[in-house]
Amino acid sequence: MDNNIIDEIKWCLHQTPEKLAKRIIDDIEWETGEKVLEPFAGLGAFYDNLPEHVTKYKTEIREGTDFRDYNYHDNPIDTIITNPPFRLTSPEGVEKNAFFKILEYYTNTPHIKRIIFLCSSVCYNSLTPTRMIVINNNGFYLNKVTTCTAKKWYGRYYILVFTKNKNDNFNYYLEMY
């Protein structure tokens, strides 16, 4: 089978349904002039449906722009909204669950005030107590969790909203039982 066809099949499997992206966007309060980045734009379900009163940007590796190459210093972003990739390939060619690494990257990126991730139950479950403490120590706190179902995807999905507003409603047990 042609590698381009295989790549295209993989590509299509995890695109955010437009109806779900619209629902998520409608459930968020957006400020006029807020700068929003969709770093894994795919086919643009989030990017294309952001409200007109925000300034929106996107990166998409298949369009030649990588999220790590965006100039966050000269064009600061207020909000990240995305369905991040489940896996990224390491320089050694190994695919790994990259959810936490991507989240940590954005909690360490200056100027960002809010991170909105749509993620699978596998990614959500990768947020161990130790990892959540890292996110908190970076100044971000999980402030909202919404559960949803996408028929074409396996399992439950979650919309996670991380902000700089401290949230003491979550506790973490670090001991192993």
C-alpha positions in Angstrom: 0.0 0.0 0.0 1.2 3.5 -0.8 2.7 5.3 2.3 0.8 8.4 1.4 -2.5 6.5 1.7 -1.4 5.0 5.0 -0.4 8.4 6.3 -3.7 9.9 5.2 -5.7 7.1 6.9 -3.8 7.7 10.2 -4.3 11.5 9.7 -8.1 11.2 9.4 -8.6 9.0 12.4 -8.1 11.7 15.1 -9.6 14.8 13.6 -11.8 16.7 16.0 -15.4 16.5 14.8 -16.5 20.1 13.8 -19.7 19.8 15.8 -17.8 18.9 19.0 -15.3 21.7 18.4 -18.1 24.2 18.0 -19.7 22.9 21.2 -16.4 23.3 23.1 -15.8 26.8 21.8 -19.4 27.9 22.6 -18.9 26.7 26.2 -15.9 29.0 26.7 -15.9 32.7 27.6 -13.7 34.6 25.1 -12.3 38.1 25.5 -12.3 40.6 22.7 -8.8 40.6 21.2 -7.7 37.5 23.1 -4.8 35.8 21.2 -5.6 32.1 20.6 -3.3 29.5 19.1 -4.4 26.1 17.8 -1.0 24.4 17.7 -2.2 21.1 16.1 -4.8 22.4 13.7 -5.3 19.4 11.6 -8.3 20.1 9.4 -9.1 23.3 11.4 -12.1 22.3 13.5 -11.1 24.6 16.4 -9.3 27.2 14.4 -12.1 27.7 11.8 -14.8 28.0 14.5 -13.1 30.4 16.9 -15.2 33.6 17.5 -14.5 36.6 15.2 -13.6 38.8 18.2 -10.4 36.8 19.0 -7.1 37.0 17.2 -6.4 33.5 16.1 -3.3 31.6 15.0 -2.5 28.1 14.0 0.4 25.7 13.4 0.1 22.4 11.6 3.0 20.2 10.8 1.5 19.0 7.6 1.3 22.6 6.4 5.0 23.1 7.4 4.6 24.9 10.7 5.5 23.1 13.9 4.2 24.2 17.3 7.7 24.4 18.6 8.7 26.9 15.8 5.9 29.4 16.6 7.4 32.7 17.9 5.8 32.8 21.3 8.2 35.6 22.4 7.4 38.2 19.7 3.7 37.2 19.3 2.5 36.1 22.7 -0.5 33.9 23.1 -3.2 34.1 25.8 -4.9 30.8 25.2 -4.0 27.4 23.7 -6.9 25.3 22.4 -6.3 21.9 20.7 -6.7 18.2 20.5 -3.0 17.4 20.9 -1.6 14.4 19.2 -1.8 11.2 21.2 1.7 10.2 20.1 4.8 12.0 18.8 7.8 10.3 17.3 11.0 10.8 19.2 14.3 11.6 17.3 15.1 7.9 17.7 11.9 7.0 15.7 9.9 5.7 18.7 6.3 6.7 19.1 5.5 7.8 22.7 2.4 9.2 24.5 3.3 12.9 24.3 0.3 14.4 26.1 2.1 15.3 29.3 5.2 16.6 27.5 3.0 18.9 25.3 1.0 20.1 28.4 4.3 20.8 30.3 5.7 22.6 27.3 2.8 25.1 27.3 2.8 25.5 31.1 6.4 26.7 30.6 5.7 29.0 27.7 5.6 32.7 28.7 2.4 34.8 28.5 -0.1 31.8 28.2 -2.9 32.2 30.7 -5.2 29.3 29.7 -4.7 25.8 28.1 -7.7 23.9 26.7 -7.0 20.4 25.7 -9.4 17.8 24.3 -7.9 14.4 25.3 -8.6 10.7 25.4 -9.0 8.7 28.6 -5.5 7.4 28.1 -4.1 10.9 28.0 -6.1 12.0 31.0 -5.0 9.0 32.9 -1.4 9.9 32.1 -1.7 12.9 34.5 -0.3 11.1 37.5 -0.2 12.9 40.9 3.5 13.7 40.3 2.9 15.1 36.9 0.0 17.3 38.2 2.3 18.7 40.9 4.7 19.6 38.1 1.9 21.4 36.3 0.9 23.2 39.5 4.5 24.2 40.2 4.6 25.7 36.7 1.7 27.9 37.8 -1.2 26.1 36.1 -4.1 24.4 37.7 -6.9 22.1 36.4 -10.0 24.2 36.8 -12.6 22.4 34.6 -13.2 19.0 33.3 -16.0 18.2 30.8 -16.7 14.6 29.6 -17.8 13.9 26.1 -18.2 11.1 23.6 -17.1 11.1 19.9 -18.7 8.2 18.1 -15.8 7.6 15.8 -13.3 7.5 18.6 -12.7 4.8 21.2 -13.6 5.5 24.8 -14.3 8.7 26.7 -12.9 12.1 25.9 -12.3 15.0 28.2 -12.0 18.7 27.7 -9.5 19.9 30.3 -9.1 23.6 31.1 -5.9 24.7 32.9 -5.6 28.2 34.1 -3.4 30.2 36.4 -6.2 30.4 38.9 -5.1 28.3 41.9 -7.5 25.5 42.5 -7.3 23.7 45.8 -10.1 21.3 45.0 -7.6 18.7 43.7 -5.4 16.7 46.0 -2.6 14.3 45.1 -1.5 11.3 47.0 2.1 10.6 46.1 2.5 7.4 48.2 2.3 4.1 46.3 -0.4 1.8 47.8 
